[in-house]
Amino acid sequence: MSADRRASWLKGVLDLLVLASLTEGENYGYEIAKSLAESGLGQIKGGTLYPVLNRLEEAGLVAAEFRVTERGPGRRYYRLTEQGRSTLAEQGDLWVAFDRSVRSVLAKGGIQ
């Protein structure tokens, strides 16, 4: 399977993954991308991640705060809002049900 297919799958679920990555506390973009990569999702470039973070912020699902650092450039920290937690729970349940359906169809095709 080509990397292009994996990229399209990731694009469809990236909002949910970003919300889930913030359940343990606030974080900034580079660290969010790093944690998703360490989960086996591959490198997520800033040009993909930051529009997602902006969209989630505009929707009220995450709140952002810019902080100046003593070394290097300032960082924008993101945290999950209550609305974000609710959306994550709802959409997470829907994703798990969808995943079960996909696995069921694949199993019928002999793919475990």
N, C-alpha and C positions, 0 to 999 in steps of 0.2 A: 504494500500500500504506500502511496506516495506521501511525502511530508505535507503536500498541499491539502490532502484530505484531513490529516490531523489538525492542521491550522484552521480549517473550516469548522471542525468539531469544537475546537477550543474557543473560537470566536462565539459560537452559540451558547457557551456556558461560562465565559470569562467573567461576566458581571457577578454571577453566583459565586464563583471561586474567589473573587476579590472580596466580596462580602464575608465569605467564610474565613478568609485569611485574617480578617480584622476582629474576629470573635475573642481573641486572646488579648486584645488591647490595640492601642493606636500604633501606626507605623507610617513610614514614608515610602514613596513609590519604588525606589531601588530595592529596599528590603522586602516589599511585597512581591516584586518580580523574582527576587532571589529565593524566597520561600516557596513560591509556586514552581520554580525551576527545580528546587531540591525535592519537590514532591513527584518529580518525574514528568512534568508537563513541558519541559523544554524552555528555551530562552524566550521570554516575552519582552519585546522591545518597547521602549518608551513611547514610540509612535502608535503603539497598540494600547498600552496600559493607561497612559494619561488621558486619552479621550474617554475611556471607561470610567476612570476616577472622576473626571469632570461631569460626566453624565449622571453618575451615582450621587454626586454632590448636588447637582441641579434638581434631582428627584427627591432630595431630602433623606437619602438612605445613608449617606456618610456626611460627616462634618469635617471641615479642613481648617487648619491653622498654620500660618507661616511662622517659622521660628528662625531667628538669626543664630548661627553657630559661631563659636569662637574660632574654629578653624574651618576653612572652606566656605562654600556658599551656603546660604540659608536653605532650609528644607520645609516642605509643606507636609505636615503630618495629618493623617486621615484617621478618623475613628467612626465606628458604627453608631448610628443613631437608633433610637427605639424603633422607629419606622423601618430602619434597615434590618434590625433583628427580626421583626415580624415578617418582612419580605423574605429574608433568608429562610426562616422556618417554613413559610408557605411554599416558596419556590423550590426549596431543598426537597420537601416531600414530593412535589410534582416531578422533580428530576429523578429521584429514587424510583418512583413508579414507572417513569419513562425508561430508565435503565433496565428495570426488571422486564419490561415488555421487549426491549431490544434483545436482551439476553435470551429470552424465551424463543424469539424468532430465530436467533442465531443457533441455539441449541437444536432446533428442529432441522437446521441445515448441517448439523454435525459439528458445530463449533462450540467448544466449551470455553 
